[in-house]
Amino acid sequence: MESQFGIRALLQNHPIIPVVNVESIDQLEPILDQLQQKSIHCIELTLRSDCAMEALEKALQIRPEGFAVGVGTLVSPEQVKAC
């Protein structure tokens, strides 16, 4: 059932999915680098901080090839629409 944006395949390929709350946009690139160094090729960004949407946009721009970026902790219809 692929109606869930390929989540089953994602979970099969990524047994560890770090859930990260970025408080400052400056944290993002070092976090992605650390994950890559540890052979972790995905991240779930929470939408709990003021810079969360900016972090999501930046992560999608700078992520390495094959690195999956997801979002979580959506708490409003506006966040759902934005994602």
LOFI-333504 format. One record per atom (N, C-alpha, C, O): residue number from 1; residue in one letter; atom name; x, z, y. Coordinates in pm, 1 decimal. Each point is the difference from the previous one (the first is absolute). Layout:
! residues N
resi resn name u w v
NUM A CA X Z Y
...
! end
This chain:
! residues 83
resi resn name u w v
1 M N 85.7 0.0 -118.5
1 M CA -85.7 0.0 118.5
1 M C 89.5 0.0 123.7
1 M O 54.7 104.0 36.8
2 E N -39.7 -216.3 25.9
2 E CA 88.3 -13.4 115.1
2 E C -70.5 26.5 132.1
2 E O 57.2 -26.4 105.8
3 S N -177.7 77.1 -108.7
3 S CA -71.8 24.4 124.6
3 S C 57.9 117.1 80.1
3 S O -42.9 24.3 112.8
4 Q N 136.9 46.5 -168.0
4 Q CA 61.6 113.4 69.3
4 Q C 138.8 -35.9 51.5
4 Q O 91.6 82.1 -4.0
5 F N -76.1 -206.5 53.0
5 F CA 123.6 -44.7 63.9
5 F C 122.1 12.6 -89.7
5 F O 109.7 27.1 48.9
6 G N -126.8 -46.3 -179.1
6 G CA 112.8 2.5 -92.2
6 G C 59.4 137.3 -22.3
6 G O 117.7 11.4 -34.3
7 I N -196.7 93.2 53.2
7 I CA 53.1 136.2 -10.2
7 I C 53.2 31.2 -140.1
7 I O 98.7 72.4 -13.7
8 R N -162.6 -126.0 -89.4
8 R CA 47.6 27.7 -136.1
8 R C 141.3 -53.8 -21.5
8 R O 85.1 69.0 -56.1
9 A N -60.7 -190.6 100.4
9 A CA 134.3 -58.3 -12.8
9 A C 100.7 78.2 83.5
9 A O 112.6 23.9 -43.6
10 L N -153.2 15.2 162.5
10 L CA 88.5 78.3 86.0
10 L C 39.9 129.5 -68.4
10 L O 117.4 36.9 0.4
11 L N -213.9 32.4 -59.2
11 L CA 29.2 126.9 -67.1
11 L C 87.2 -20.5 -123.8
11 L O 83.0 85.2 -31.8
12 Q N -100.8 -196.6 -37.9
12 Q CA 85.6 -28.2 -116.2
12 Q C 144.0 -25.3 43.4
12 Q O 93.7 40.6 -68.6
13 N N -76.1 -107.1 181.8
13 N CA 134.3 -35.1 46.5
13 N C 68.0 112.1 77.9
13 N O 121.9 -2.1 17.2
14 H N -198.7 99.4 29.7
14 H CA 54.2 108.3 82.3
14 H C -51.8 134.8 -51.4
14 H O -101.5 49.8 48.8
15 P N 169.8 8.7 -145.9
15 P CA -47.7 127.2 -54.4
15 P C 8.6 115.8 99.4
15 P O -66.7 101.9 -17.8
16 I N 148.6 -116.9 122.4
16 I CA 10.3 102.1 103.9
16 I C -40.6 -64.0 132.0
16 I O 58.4 -100.2 41.5
17 I N -158.6 158.0 24.6
17 I CA -42.5 -48.7 130.5
17 I C 9.4 116.4 98.2
17 I O -86.9 87.2 1.8
18 P N 191.9 -85.9 79.7
18 P CA 14.6 107.6 97.9
18 P C -109.3 -9.0 106.5
18 P O -28.5 -107.4 52.8
19 V N -30.6 220.1 -23.2
19 V CA -100.1 9.3 106.9
19 V C 68.8 67.0 117.9
19 V O 46.6 113.5 -10.1
20 V N -40.7 -185.9 123.7
20 V CA 82.4 44.5 112.1
20 V C -82.4 4.9 128.1
20 V O -75.3 -92.5 30.6
21 N N 90.6 200.3 42.7
21 N CA -60.1 15.2 131.7
21 N C 111.6 -15.6 103.2
21 N O 83.0 89.4 16.3
22 V N -81.3 -202.8 53.1
22 V CA 103.7 -27.8 98.1
22 V C -42.8 61.0 133.9
22 V O -101.7 -39.5 57.0
23 E N 178.7 134.5 -7.9
23 E CA -30.4 65.7 127.2
23 E C 63.7 -69.8 119.5
23 E O -44.8 15.9 113.6
24 S N 149.6 -93.4 -140.3
24 S CA 70.9 -72.8 104.5
24 S C 37.8 -136.6 -56.6
24 S O 47.0 -9.6 -113.3
25 I N -67.1 -94.0 190.6
25 I CA 29.9 -135.2 -46.9
25 I C 146.9 -13.9 -38.5
25 I O 35.0 -83.3 -83.6
26 D N 49.9 164.0 143.8
26 D CA 143.2 -3.4 -32.0
26 D C 29.3 45.1 -143.2
26 D O 107.0 -30.0 -52.8
27 Q N -198.0 100.0 -9.4
27 Q CA 18.8 46.4 -137.4
27 Q C -16.9 -111.5 -102.2
27 Q O 53.4 8.5 -110.6
28 L N -126.1 -111.3 146.4
28 L CA -44.6 -97.8 -98.4
28 L C 113.3 -75.2 -68.6
28 L O 7.7 -0.6 -122.9
29 E N 78.7 -61.8 198.8
29 E CA 104.3 -81.9 -61.3
29 E C 92.2 80.6 -91.2
29 E O 30.6 -45.9 -110.0
30 P N 15.0 165.1 151.9
30 P CA 81.6 80.4 -93.2
30 P C -75.0 37.7 -128.5
30 P O 60.3 6.8 -107.1
31 I N -189.1 17.2 117.4
31 I CA -78.8 32.6 -119.7
31 I C -4.3 -119.6 -93.7
31 I O 21.9 14.7 -120.3
32 L N -49.7 -132.8 173.9
32 L CA -3.5 -119.4 -83.9
32 L C 136.1 -24.8 -64.5
32 L O 7.5 -37.0 -117.2
33 D N 99.0 57.2 192.6
33 D CA 135.7 -16.5 -54.5
33 D C 26.4 97.7 -114.1
33 D O 54.6 -38.2 -103.5
34 Q N -93.1 164.1 122.4
34 Q CA 21.4 101.2 -104.3
34 Q C -77.2 -34.2 -126.6
34 Q O 51.2 15.2 -110.9
35 L N -173.6 -61.1 127.8
35 L CA -80.3 -37.1 -116.9
35 L C 65.9 -115.5 -75.1
35 L O 10.2 2.8 -122.7
36 Q N 34.4 -104.4 196.9
36 Q CA 66.8 -114.5 -62.3
36 Q C 123.9 44.6 -77.4
36 Q O 24.1 -46.6 -111.4
37 Q N 53.8 136.7 170.3
37 Q CA 121.2 49.0 -65.2
37 Q C -31.4 71.2 -131.2
37 Q O 82.7 2.5 -91.1
38 K N -200.8 54.5 81.9
38 K CA -40.9 71.6 -120.5
38 K C -83.6 -88.5 -93.2
38 K O -63.2 48.9 -93.6
39 S N 63.8 -179.7 120.8
39 S CA -74.1 -99.1 -80.2
39 S C -150.1 24.8 0.5
39 S O -69.2 -26.7 -98.3
40 I N 20.5 77.7 209.1
40 I CA -144.0 15.4 21.0
40 I C -39.9 -108.4 99.1
40 I O 51.9 -6.7 111.5
41 H N -144.9 -77.8 -154.0
41 H CA -31.0 -120.6 76.7
41 H C -143.5 -1.1 52.2
41 H O -64.8 -104.6 5.3
42 C N 16.9 221.9 32.7
42 C CA -133.6 7.4 58.2
42 C C -13.1 130.7 78.9
42 C O 78.4 93.6 -15.5
43 I N -180.1 -92.1 99.7
43 I CA -28.2 119.1 80.6
43 I C -148.0 -0.9 36.1
43 I O -59.2 -105.9 20.9
44 E N 1.3 222.2 -14.0
44 E CA -133.9 16.0 57.1
44 E C 16.4 78.9 129.0
44 E O 47.5 113.6 -1.2
45 L N -86.9 -173.9 111.6
45 L CA 4.8 67.6 129.3
45 L C -135.2 62.6 28.3
45 L O -103.6 -65.8 -10.5
46 T N 105.2 193.1 46.2
46 T CA -125.0 65.6 35.6
46 T C -34.1 -33.8 145.0
46 T O 87.6 -34.8 79.2
47 L N -213.3 45.4 -46.7
47 L CA -44.9 -28.6 136.7
47 L C -32.2 129.5 73.6
47 L O -99.8 9.4 71.4
48 R N 185.5 89.5 -90.1
48 R CA -24.2 131.1 60.6
48 R C 75.0 23.5 130.0
48 R O -28.8 97.5 69.4
49 S N 123.2 -182.3 -34.2
49 S CA 78.3 24.0 121.3
49 S C -40.9 -97.9 110.1
49 S O -67.4 -99.9 -24.9
50 D N 109.4 131.2 145.8
50 D CA -32.5 -86.1 113.7
50 D C 65.2 -137.2 -10.4
50 D O -51.7 -97.4 54.7
51 C N 164.0 88.8 -123.7
51 C CA 71.5 -127.8 -9.0
51 C C -24.8 -71.7 -133.4
51 C O 70.1 -95.8 -32.4
52 A N -167.6 140.7 -43.6
52 A CA -21.2 -52.9 -134.8
52 A C -26.2 -150.8 -2.6
52 A O 59.2 -70.4 -81.9
53 M N -144.9 20.1 168.0
53 M CA -29.2 -143.4 -0.6
53 M C 122.2 -80.7 42.4
53 M O 25.8 -107.3 -54.5
54 E N 48.2 158.0 150.2
54 E CA 123.5 -66.8 41.7
54 E C 101.0 -0.3 -114.8
54 E O 69.1 -99.5 -22.1
55 A N -60.7 210.3 -50.2
55 A CA 90.6 9.1 -114.5
55 A C -40.3 -99.3 -108.0
55 A O 85.9 -63.4 -61.2
56 L N -214.3 49.7 37.6
56 L CA -48.8 -95.7 -98.6
56 L C 40.0 -142.4 39.8
56 L O 52.9 -75.5 -81.6
57 E N -78.1 40.4 205.7
57 E CA 35.3 -134.0 47.3
57 E C 149.7 -25.8 -11.4
57 E O 41.5 -107.6 -43.2
58 K N 39.1 205.2 81.6
58 K CA 145.1 -16.0 -7.4
58 K C 46.2 -10.3 -145.0
58 K O 85.3 -82.7 -32.3
59 A N -140.8 165.6 -54.5
59 A CA 37.9 -3.6 -141.7
59 A C -27.4 -138.0 -58.9
59 A O 80.6 -51.6 -77.5
60 L N -192.3 -7.2 113.2
60 L CA -32.7 -133.0 -50.5
60 L C 96.5 -105.7 53.7
60 L O 26.1 -100.1 -66.7
61 Q N 26.2 122.1 185.6
61 Q CA 93.9 -95.2 59.6
61 Q C 140.6 12.3 -58.8
61 Q O 66.7 -101.0 -22.4
62 I N -21.3 224.0 -2.8
62 I CA 140.4 20.2 -38.9
62 I C 20.0 23.3 -148.8
62 I O 113.9 9.6 -45.8
63 R N -220.3 -0.6 -29.4
63 R CA 15.6 31.1 -142.2
63 R C 79.3 -108.5 -71.2
63 R O -11.4 -118.4 31.7
64 P N 91.3 160.5 -127.9
64 P CA 74.7 -97.4 -79.2
64 P C -95.6 -81.4 -88.7
64 P O -111.6 43.0 -29.0
65 E N 156.4 -157.2 -11.6
65 E CA -78.2 -84.7 -91.8
65 E C -37.4 80.4 -124.2
65 E O 85.1 66.4 -59.3
66 G N -210.8 -72.2 20.5
66 G CA -46.6 70.2 -119.3
66 G C -33.2 146.1 20.5
66 G O -36.8 68.5 -95.4
67 F N 48.8 -18.8 217.8
67 F CA -29.5 140.4 30.6
67 F C -147.2 9.9 39.3
67 F O -43.6 -65.2 94.8
68 A N -32.8 146.5 -167.3
68 A CA -143.5 14.7 24.2
68 A C -26.2 111.5 100.6
68 A O 57.9 108.2 -9.1
69 V N -145.9 -136.0 105.4
69 V CA -39.3 98.0 101.5
69 V C -151.0 17.1 -7.4
69 V O -75.6 -96.6 9.8
70 G N 33.2 221.3 -27.2
70 G CA -142.4 30.7 -2.9
70 G C -32.1 109.0 99.7
70 G O 89.7 59.4 59.7
71 V N -217.2 -33.3 -41.9
71 V CA -43.7 105.2 91.5
71 V C -93.9 94.5 -72.5
71 V O -66.4 -36.5 -97.1
72 G N 63.0 158.9 147.2
72 G CA -88.9 99.6 -56.4
72 G C -44.5 97.0 107.0
72 G O 41.4 -7.6 115.7
73 T N -126.2 98.3 -157.4
73 T CA -57.3 99.2 89.5
73 T C -75.8 -68.1 113.5
73 T O 13.7 36.6 116.7
74 L N -93.1 -135.4 -153.1
74 L CA -87.3 -64.7 98.0
74 L C -119.3 92.4 21.5
74 L O -68.4 37.5 -95.3
75 V N 43.9 -1.1 219.9
75 V CA -103.4 99.8 26.9
75 V C -110.2 -49.5 94.1
75 V O -90.1 75.7 36.1
76 S N 97.8 -202.7 3.2
76 S CA -103.6 -50.4 90.2
76 S C -27.1 -146.9 -27.8
76 S O 87.1 -70.6 -50.6
77 P N -206.2 24.3 83.1
77 P CA -30.9 -142.8 -15.2
77 P C 94.3 -88.4 80.7
77 P O 30.1 -111.7 -42.0
78 E N 16.4 158.8 155.5
78 E CA 91.6 -76.3 82.6
78 E C 132.7 -23.1 -73.8
78 E O 56.7 -109.0 6.4
79 Q N -8.5 211.0 -75.7
79 Q CA 124.2 -14.9 -75.2
79 Q C -17.2 -101.3 -113.2
79 Q O 89.7 -80.1 -26.2
80 V N -204.0 83.9 -40.0
80 V CA -26.6 -95.2 -108.0
80 V C 3.2 -142.0 55.3
80 V O 60.7 -88.3 -60.6
81 K N -124.5 65.4 173.8
81 K CA -2.0 -131.9 60.7
81 K C 139.8 -43.7 41.6
81 K O 36.6 -116.2 -17.7
82 A N 41.0 207.5 72.4
82 A CA 134.3 -33.3 47.5
82 A C 93.4 -37.4 -115.5
82 A O 91.7 -80.6 15.9
83 C N -116.8 140.1 -130.4
83 C CA 87.8 -27.1 -115.5
83 C C -41.9 -125.5 -71.3
83 C O 62.0 -38.4 -99.2
! end
